Each structure stands twice: as C-alpha cells, then as structure tokens.
Amino acid sequence: MADRTVTDVSGRIWTCNSQLPSQGEAGRQGQDVVIECATPSVLGPVQLTVGWQWEKMAPHGLARLISQASPAPRS
C-alpha cells in the first residue's frame, strides 16, 4: 500500500493511503486510484479518486485537491 504525507495551505498535515494494495506499476498503469486522507483536525478521512500517478503529484497540488474535498475542521 502506498502512502504520502502533504501539508495544505492551512498548515494541516494530511496522511494519505491508497485503497488498493500495490500491484506493481504495470498492474495499475492508466487506472484511477481511490485514496483516503486523514488529519487530526477533520473528523473522519476524506476519500478522493486521483490518477494512477498520484504518488508523483506535486505536494501542493495534492494538498489542494484534499482541501477542496474536506469538510471544515472541527473546533
């Protein structure tokens, strides 16, 4: 299972994991992937569908997608 940690513009640190176990590059090539991202200030994880090369996305781009999909932080 692949995972990444990114920080959004609000300073929230998100840890993201892919939902599918790693099948090697050839098995996943060209297929979208569902990832789950979590941070302590948001109740429950955020699920996103991203491109198969999400592990190589720019950190700020991935963090922006997560922020757009996330609910407001809890107090």
N, C-alpha and C positions, 0 to 999 in steps of 0.2 A: 504494500500500500504506500502510495506517495503522499508526502505532506510538505507543507510550506508554512512559513510564518511571515506575515506582512503587517505593516503599520499604516493606518489610514491618516488622513489629514487632521482628524480629531485627536490623534495620538493613541487610539485604541489598537491594541496588538491582537491580531486575528491569527488563529492556528487553523489551517485548512487541511483536510484529508480527502482523498478520492474514495468513492464508494466501492469501486471495483478493485480487487487485488491486482497487482501488477502482472500483466500477461506478456511483457516484453514489447518492444517498440512496434514490431510487425503486427501483433495482435490488436493493437489499439489505434494504429495509424488511420487518420481520417475520421474517427468516430468521436462524437462529443462525449464528455465525461461529466458526471454529476459529482460535485464536491460539497462538503459540509464544512462550514467555517464557524468558529466559536470564539467569543471573547467574554471575559467575566462581566462586563457592563451591560450585556444584552442577554435577556432571558431566552435560553434555547439556541440551538445552532441555526445558521442561515444556509439554505441549500441553493446552489447555483448550477446551471448547466453551462459548461465552458468548452472551448475547443480542446482537442486532444493534446495540444502542446502547452497546456496551462502551466506546467512546471517551468516553462521557459518565458512566460509572460513577464513584462516589466512589473516590478513590485507595485509601483504607483497605479498602474492600470488595473491590476487585480484588486488592489485595495479599493479603488473607486467603484468597481463592479459590486464588491461586497457591501460597501457603504450605501449604495443605491438600493440594494435588496434588503438591507437590515431594518428592523424596527427601531424606534427611538430607544436610546439607552435607558435603563432603569435608574432610578434615583438612589 
